[in-house]
Amino acid sequence: QLQASGGGLVQAGASLTLSCAASVRTYSSSVIGWFRQAPGKEREFVALIRRSSGTTLYADSVKGRFIVSRDNPKNTVYLRMNSLKPEDTALYSCAIGSQFSSSGSEYKSWGQGTQVTVSS
């Protein structure tokens, strides 16, 4: 359904771009969210984008460093992560929902995550 990719091991200050590709037809009003979960911590919202309008929302912890974008013809959403910090280390997952919400419970379809590790 959804496949996240692009994770890896990088040094602090580096950049990475994650991709979230949807293999099913999605409605134009859908929202794609990025979430992350570090070992021993709760899953947290990172960013989201509404596919139709491109409207975005970011967590305060990544605002100004991360950029979420979409390529609708490719059914793909990207998360460009700049100035990465060790505290960004986590398993990053994407999900599809219909509500413009940072709550993971509003998302109905989740993809496999991709690991991002930032060394200091």
N, C-alpha and C positions, 0 to 999 in steps of 0.2 A: 504494500500500500504506500508506505513512505520509506524513504531511505536517506539517512543522513550520512555524509561523508566529508572528508577533508581534514579530519583531526590529525594530530601528531604531537611530537615532542619538540618544543621550541624553547629558546631562552627568553628571559624577561625582556620586554621591549619589542619583541618581534611581532609579526602579524600572521594571521591565518585567515583563510576564507572557508567557511563551511557551506555545504550545499545540502538542500533538502529537495529531493525529487519525488514527485507524486506519480504513481503508476496508474492511478484511477482518475476518472474524470471528476473534477471538483467544481463546485458551483462558484460563480463569480462573486458571490457575497461571502465566501468563506474567508476565514482568518487563519493564517499560519503563525504558530507561536514557536519560539525557541525557549527551551528550559534546560537547566543543568542540575546535576547532582554530584556533589563531592562525597567521598567516603565518609560515612558517619554523620552526614548532614541531610537535612530535608531538601527535597527538590525545590528549586527556586526559578522564578520567571526571569527571563533574560530580555527578550524583545518579541514583538509581534508585528505583523503587517497584514493589512486588509488587501486581498488580491485585487479587488475591483478598483479601489481608489488609490492604493499605495500608502494610505495613512498608517503611521507607525507609532509604536509606544515602546519605551525602554525602561528597564530597571535603573534606578539611580546609580547603582554600582557600575554600570557599563555606559551610561549616557556620556556622549562625547568621545567614546573610544570605539564603540561597536556601531556598525551600520547594517541594517536589514534592508534587503531589496528583493525584487521579484522579476522573473521573466515568465510571464504568463503563457506564451506560446510553447515554452519548454516545460511548463508545469513545475518550475523550479524556484525555490526561494534561497537566498544567500544570506549568510551572516559574516560580514567582514569584521574581523576582530583585530584592532590595532593596539599598540602599547600594552601588550599582554603582561599580566602580573601573575606571580605564583598563585595568588588566591583565585585566579580564573581557572585553575586546574579542576576539571570535572568531566563527567560524561554528559555530552550535549545531545539533546534529543529535540526533534521537531514534531509538531502535532497540528492537526487540522480541527478547527471548530467553526462555529457559526456566530459566536459572540465576541465582541471586541473586549476581551477580558484577559487579565494577567493571572487568573485562577486556573490552575491545571485541570480542575474538575469540569471546566466548560469545554474541554477538548475531548473529542470522541475517538479520534484515530491517531495512534502514536507510531512513530517509526523507531527502528533500532538506533541506538545512540552511537556517537563517535567520540572517542576519547581525546581530550585535549590536556596536555601536560606541559606546564610552564616551569622551567627550572630557573632558579635565582642565580 
